[in-house]
Amino acid sequence: MSYDATLAALRNALDDLQHKRITTTQFCQAWRAQPDLLAALPTRYGQVMEDLLGRLEAGSLFTEESCSFSQEDLQANLSVWLDKAAQTLAVQQ
């Protein structure tokens, strides 16, 4: 099964978040609404994704960048997560 469309939708959501077209809550909901994708990936992907989303949500509560929860860094890490997920899925096919 190809997950290209799902990965593209997650990339679009990340781009929308970075350009403030959606809220952090909307972004996290979109990412968490992908059980088929997570089921196709090793368990650690779900754990890492949830950790990043949790920190993104916690960091969004602050009006300024926090050393612990840099929104920019977390978004960059989510982009890396997408790249690695795509590579893993390609190897599995």
N, C-alpha and C positions, 0 to 999 in steps of 0.2 A: 504494500500500500504506500502511496506517495503522500508525503506530508508537506509538499512544497507550498501549497495554498495556505496551510495553517501557519507555517513559518513566515510566509510573506505577510499574513495578517498580523502576526506578532511584531514583525519589523515595522509595519505601518503604524501599529499602536505605539511602539517606541518612538517613532518619528513624531507622531501626534503629541505625545507627552513632552518631548524635547521642544516642540514648537508651541506648547501650551494650548493645543487644540482640544485636549482632554485633560481631566483631572487625574491625580494619582489614584484615586479610588476607581475611576473608570478603567484606567490602565490595568490595575491589579485584577479587577474583575475579568477583563478580557483575557489576561494571561492564565488566570486560574480556571477559566472555562474551557480548558483543553485536555480533558482526561484521556482522550484517545492518544494524543501525542505523548503525554507523560507515560502512559502504559507501554508505549513502544520503545521508550528509552530506559536505560538502566536506572534503578531506584535513586542513585545519587543525584541525578538530574533534577528530580522533583524536590529533593532536600535542598539542593543549592538554590534552585529557583525560589522556593518558599522563603529561604533565609534572605535572599536579596530583596524579594518583594516586601517582607516584613520590615527590613531596614529602610526601604524606600518609603513605606507608609509612616514609620516612626519619624524619619527625617523630614517628612512633609509637614509635620506638626510645628516645626521651627520656621521662623521667618527668615533666618540667616543660615548660611551653610554651617553645618556642624562638623567638626573634625571627624567624628565617629560616623556620621551619616551624610557624606557628601553626595548630593543628588546626582551631580555630574559623574562622579566615579561609579556610583551604583548603576546608572544608565549605561555607562561604558561596559561594566561587567555583564549586564544583561545582553548587550550586543555580542560580547564574547560567548556567552551562554548559547545564544542563537547559532553562532558559527559552529561551535562544538557539537551542538545538537544536530545540525545539518550534516556535519561530517560523520557522526555516529550513525545516523539514519542511512546515509549513503553506503556505508560499509555493510550495514545489515541487509541491504537489498541485493 
